Amino acid sequence: SPSSASTAIIATRIDRDLFDAVLEIGPLENGVMEYHDTARIISVQANALVKDGNDKATNKDDGNSAHQQSVIVACAGTTDLPVAEEAAITLSLSGVPVTRIYDCGVAGLHRILSALPKLRDPNVGCVIVCAGMDGALPSVVGGLVDVPVVAVPTSVGYGMSLGGMSALLTMLNSCSPGVGVVNVDNGFGGAVWAMKCLNSRQK
């Protein structure tokens, strides 16, 4: 499970104006606050933990990350990035190694096939797939990997996409076994689900 020294307090769905308003309250005395624009997340870490994390990042002989299971966050298109980044940043701030595979939707299927070595890496314990439009990518990934796949429908699409409902229904009707689905645009929920998958596998 992730080290407690790698975790942070996070607030999701924070736009830039709200973050600026928080900054006006004044600096933190014993912590570091950071805004993650694409993910729309505010994170807060204690000063000592930030320093400890930086020291570990510069220690190339630390072999812990080589044995810790990681999560892949994949998204179909660049318009899915806010949801994908919400998941990826949540995982990273919780101390989980993350590999991003972006812009790999079924409209260019060769891109997800070229990512097979990353998807099938033995250190990968779960894959999160964010997709809008027809929402077909999680089914494709589910047929290529033997670890749990967390499908996150996004509200990206035209006309009868119905704010992500069409992607949600496609994912719920996936013919690939081992694909679970969270609510529309719920990158945070997908990340927590992935962490629980890792925890259950490492017990």
Secondary structure, DSSP 8 states (H G I E B T S, - for coil): ---GGG--EEE-S--HHHHHHHHHH---SSEEEEEETTTTEEEEEEHHHHHHHHHHHH-TT--HHHHS-EEEEEESSGGGHHHHHHHHHHHHHTT--EEEE-S--GGGHHHHHHTHHHHT-TTEEEEEEEE-TT--HHHHHHTT-SS-EEEEE-S--SGGGGGGHHHHHHHHT-SSTTEEE--TT-HHHHHHHHHHHHHHHH-
